[in-house]
Amino acid sequence: MDVRAGVGALVIDHRDQIGGRVHEVPAFRDGLIVSGFGAYGETAAL
């Protein structure tokens, strides 16, 4: 897991339950999340 902080957003990199890569980006305004985005990478075939 890795977390990167910017001026108004975070990038949270982690792996899901089956090992796929996940990148989540919540954007903040006045201390509240106002939007969010996610990107999901390929997962190895089981």
C-alpha positions as CSV (number, residue, x, y, z in Angstrom):
1,M,0.0,0.0,0.0
2,D,1.2,3.5,-0.7
3,V,-0.4,6.9,-0.1
4,R,0.6,10.2,-1.8
5,A,-0.8,13.5,-0.7
6,G,-1.4,16.6,-2.9
7,V,-2.9,20.0,-2.3
8,G,-6.5,18.9,-2.6
9,A,-6.3,15.1,-3.2
10,L,-4.8,11.8,-2.1
11,V,-3.7,8.9,-4.2
12,I,-4.1,5.6,-2.4
13,D,-2.5,2.6,-4.1
14,H,-3.3,-0.9,-2.8
15,R,-4.3,-4.4,-3.9
16,D,-7.8,-5.8,-3.8
17,Q,-8.9,-9.2,-2.3
18,I,-7.6,-11.1,-5.3
19,G,-4.3,-9.3,-5.9
20,G,-5.4,-6.7,-8.5
21,R,-3.9,-3.2,-8.3
22,V,-6.2,-0.4,-7.2
23,H,-5.6,3.3,-7.3
24,E,-8.2,5.5,-5.6
25,V,-8.2,9.3,-5.7
26,P,-10.5,11.2,-3.3
27,A,-10.6,15.0,-3.8
28,F,-11.2,17.3,-0.9
29,R,-12.7,20.7,-0.3
30,D,-13.1,22.2,3.2
31,G,-12.1,18.9,4.7
32,L,-14.8,16.9,3.0
33,I,-14.6,14.5,0.0
34,V,-16.3,16.2,-2.9
35,S,-15.4,13.7,-5.7
36,G,-13.4,10.6,-6.2
37,F,-11.9,8.4,-9.0
38,G,-10.6,4.9,-9.1
39,A,-8.5,2.9,-11.5
40,Y,-8.3,-0.9,-11.4
41,G,-5.5,-2.9,-12.9
42,E,-5.4,-6.3,-14.4
43,T,-5.6,-9.3,-12.1
44,A,-3.9,-12.6,-12.8
45,A,-6.2,-15.4,-14.0
46,L,-7.0,-17.9,-11.2
